[in-house]
Amino acid sequence: RWFQTPSQVFYHAATEHGGKDVYPGQCLWEGCEPFQRQRFSFITHLQDKHCSRDALLAGLKQDEHGQTGNQKPSNK
């Protein structure tokens, strides 16, 4: 999915993937280490590692370089 701001990415990830009833016990973000984390540690991890403006821009640049032709961006 695409979001307009890093805050929207964080909110989505924290509520849809880190909620009390859905959190699987580790971060499932593509390329992330599969360490076991408590849910609140996961929320901090999301904010620091995956949902900062710099992390999201780096991921977008990496995704753009991996594209060929006129494919649409992935839903990462």
Secondary structure, DSSP 8 states (H G I E B T S, - for coil): ---SSHHHHHHHIIIIISSTTT--SB--STT----B--HHHHHHHIIIIISSHHHHHHHHHHHHHT--TT------
